[in-house]
């Protein structure tokens, strides 16, 4: 006689460390499943989620895991970060599997990890390094700090050897200017060279996006833009201002003798064999000397992948769907410094295969990507966006990227390209996605071209992320939250918690890093119909809302609910 055997779906099975925590009464099954689901969604792992959610103390969790799996436990804070040892595992692998090397003996590498069940991580480290690998258990919070310290130590290797290394850093300038100074450095220049190199390397290590060298009558200051905010980091003597500007111009191969008009250039700073950072250099004559602004262009930002940009799953799907189409136009819109370039380059990197011909026209080219034909727009020489586009169409392209649609001529050629079997990506400066469509109409583009050619519009902003080490729950009255735009359903969500910035030694005033906030609006048949009927931005926005397209404000509030940003930051970057 057959008996009915009830099978338990794999998705509901809880074993290993989560089961031990449940059995010890430290968490419920629902909490364990929620933590596992969040880990799977964010690409993190169970231990990180449990500690970040403050369900269990990191040290207590490590002790339980050590007893349960028989893995030795050590205090990571007692160890000194060794840069040569840290280089044994790549930054990508350390971040992916949340591990770091701590000791090497003969052909055995000892690796710190916070979850002893992650055997796949040890296997990948073994494969990548060629060593025998053994896991050592450490506390989750200390491991996170240790990984960041190890990566910083590797990136700052150039500083470890002292002033001589600072003086001898390898620098490559951009295209040589006919009037550029060709003389070598003198002994008197050595202190300036070391100082400038140290400022550049320090900016890289502190994840700055821009460096400002600013002369004034009685003061000279150097500022970094970190997480979107400018911060003063040094005030060298005023007398050094001219020599600092001259050194930066020599590095970027600009004309030393020309101090009356702005100049643009670029340079590459080689930190190691495998690590090089590009800088875009801009000079501008001011009342008290030349101001120099350097934009740090890290090509690795475009290589992080779409998952690192902050798209919601449905928004990511819409973007990837648009990229997979053979023709049409994708527009990315937002103010200066909102991450439009990185979004575009991430898309280009997805499309960058051997069977795809990609050409870009930019002013200037910011990130160098192998396999992509990049053209610098030069208006003085007649190489405008429109001229570059005309040339691209004779170059058998598959994908075309235009840095910015600035005029009707560029828009018309881009639309013609999108109509003739090419995928076109570009940017516009508008406040949100619906306004982008009306902006094209106001430029003089016919409504039927806008409705038929535009595939997707992405409006975006960059918001500072809360530091996960020091953020604290924030109490805000329910009435105020409703006024801010939260729905009653969101407020009724179990575990609804808002967080606020506090500040610690791991962050910048309670924030660390930035994430994108997006409005991803496909041009559907219904929206196309509104355009053809002469609808304005409000009409388009209303139709998008009916189709479930979130506004920038709604996307920002989602990030607040997830504990990624605080309400103050959401209010700063978005408006109703």
Secondary structure, 3 states (H helix, E strand, C coil): CCCCCCCCCHHHCCCHHHHHHHHCCCCCHHHHHHHHHHHHHHCCCHHHHHHHCCCCCHHHHHHHHHHHHCCCECCHHHCCCCHHHHCCCCHHHHHHHCCEEEEEECCEEEEEECCCCCHHHHHHHHHHHCCEEEEEECCHHHHHHHHHHHHHHHHCHHHHCCHHHHHCCEEEECCCCCCCCCCCCCHHHHHHHHHHHHHHHHHHHCCEEEEEEEECCCCEEEEEEECCEEEEEECCCHHHHHHHHHHHHHHCCCCCCCCCCCEEEEEEEECCCCCEEEEEEEEEEECCEEEEEEEEECCHHHHCCHHHCCCCHHHHHHHHHHHCCCCEEEEEECCCCCCHHHHHHHHHHHHCCCCCCEEEEECCCCCCCCCCEEEECEHHHCECHHHHHHHHCCCCCCEEEECCCCCHHHHHHHHHHHHCCCEEEEEECCCCHHHHHHHHHHHCCCHHHHHHHEEEEEEEEEEEEECCCCCEEECCCHHHHHHHCCCHHHHCCCCCCEEECCCCCCCECCEEEEEEEEEEEECCHHHHHHHHCCCCHHHHHHHHHHCCCCCHHHHHHHHHHCCCCCHHHHHHHCCC
